[in-house]
Amino acid sequence: QVQLVESGGGWVQPGGSLRLSCEVSGSIPSNAFMGWYRQAPGKQREAVAVIITGGSTNYADAVKGRFTISRDNAKNTVYLQMNSLRPEDTAMYYCNVNWGAPRRSYWGQGTQVTVSS
């Protein structure tokens, strides 16, 4: 049974920083894709950042240069360092892990990030 638990969300003023963590329990392969997604009220869920085998990363244009995704395979944990936060970053942030063919995909319960003054 694979479970994902996010933490680190909260309220922050514009320009501030937060670090999200997602701990994955259960057995997952080392080549699993791990990523962060977000969903703002009234909007569709969108990809924020993904990290794959070997440490390759991909970011949404809106967060490039401000957010950094990283993973610790020994701890089965993926992080999202968010700097220079903006009000438009306000959303529920979800962690995802997926692998294989057919694709197996698991989601966390989400952690709320609110950026406002």
C-alpha positions as CSV (number, residue, x, y, z in Angstrom):
1,Q,0.0,0.0,0.0
2,V,1.5,3.3,-1.2
3,Q,0.6,6.4,0.8
4,L,1.8,10.0,0.4
5,V,1.7,12.5,3.2
6,E,2.4,16.2,2.5
7,S,3.4,18.8,5.0
8,G,4.9,22.3,5.1
9,G,2.0,24.3,3.8
10,G,0.7,27.5,5.4
11,W,0.3,31.2,5.1
12,V,3.0,33.4,4.0
13,Q,3.3,37.0,2.8
14,P,4.3,37.8,-0.8
15,G,8.0,37.4,-1.3
16,G,8.2,34.8,1.4
17,S,9.3,31.2,1.3
18,L,7.9,27.8,2.2
19,R,9.2,24.2,1.9
20,L,6.8,21.4,1.2
21,S,7.7,17.8,2.0
22,C,6.0,14.6,0.8
23,E,6.9,11.4,2.5
24,V,6.0,8.2,0.6
25,S,5.4,5.1,2.5
26,G,5.3,1.7,0.9
27,S,7.5,0.2,-1.8
28,I,8.1,2.3,-4.9
29,P,10.8,1.8,-7.6
30,S,13.8,4.0,-7.7
31,N,12.8,5.2,-11.2
32,A,9.4,6.4,-10.1
33,F,8.5,9.9,-11.2
34,M,7.8,12.2,-8.3
35,G,6.1,15.6,-8.6
36,W,4.1,18.4,-7.2
37,Y,0.8,19.7,-8.6
38,R,-1.5,22.5,-7.5
39,Q,-5.1,23.4,-7.8
40,A,-6.5,26.8,-7.1
41,P,-10.2,27.4,-6.5
42,G,-12.2,27.2,-9.7
43,K,-9.2,26.0,-11.7
44,Q,-7.9,22.7,-13.0
45,R,-5.0,20.9,-11.3
46,E,-1.7,21.8,-12.9
47,A,1.8,20.4,-12.8
48,V,4.2,22.5,-10.9
49,A,7.4,20.5,-10.9
50,V,8.5,16.9,-11.6
51,I,11.7,15.0,-10.8
52,I,12.6,11.8,-12.5
53,T,15.4,9.2,-12.4
54,G,18.8,10.7,-12.3
55,G,17.5,13.9,-10.9
56,S,16.2,15.5,-14.1
57,T,13.6,18.1,-13.3
58,N,10.9,20.0,-15.2
59,Y,9.1,23.1,-14.0
60,A,6.0,25.0,-15.0
61,D,6.9,28.3,-16.6
62,A,5.1,30.2,-13.8
63,V,7.5,28.8,-11.2
64,K,10.8,28.6,-13.0
65,G,13.6,30.3,-11.1
66,R,11.5,30.5,-7.9
67,F,10.7,26.8,-7.0
68,T,13.1,23.9,-6.6
69,I,12.1,20.3,-6.5
70,S,14.4,17.7,-4.9
71,R,14.2,14.1,-3.7
72,D,15.8,11.9,-1.1
73,N,15.5,8.4,-2.3
74,A,16.8,7.0,1.0
75,K,13.9,8.6,2.8
76,N,11.4,8.2,0.0
77,T,10.7,11.9,0.3
78,V,10.3,14.7,-2.3
79,Y,10.6,18.4,-1.4
80,L,9.4,21.6,-3.0
81,Q,11.3,24.7,-2.0
82,M,9.2,27.7,-2.9
83,N,10.8,31.2,-2.9
84,S,9.6,34.6,-3.9
85,L,6.0,33.5,-3.4
86,R,3.2,35.4,-5.1
87,P,-0.5,35.6,-4.4
88,E,-1.1,33.6,-7.6
89,D,0.8,30.7,-6.0
90,T,-2.1,30.3,-3.6
91,A,-3.5,26.8,-4.1
92,M,-3.8,23.3,-2.6
93,Y,-0.5,21.5,-3.4
94,Y,-0.5,17.8,-4.1
95,C,2.3,15.3,-4.2
96,N,2.2,12.5,-6.9
97,V,4.3,9.5,-7.5
98,N,3.9,7.3,-10.6
99,W,5.7,4.6,-12.5
100,G,5.3,1.6,-14.8
101,A,3.2,0.6,-17.8
102,P,0.3,0.6,-17.4
103,R,1.0,3.7,-15.2
104,R,0.5,3.4,-11.5
105,S,-0.2,6.8,-9.9
106,Y,-0.7,7.8,-6.3
107,W,-1.7,11.2,-4.7
108,G,-1.4,12.7,-1.3
109,Q,-4.2,14.5,0.4
110,G,-2.8,18.0,-0.3
111,T,-1.4,20.8,1.7
112,Q,-2.8,24.4,1.5
113,V,-0.5,27.3,0.5
114,T,-1.8,30.8,1.0
115,V,0.1,33.8,-0.1
116,S,-1.3,37.1,0.9
117,S,-0.6,40.3,2.8
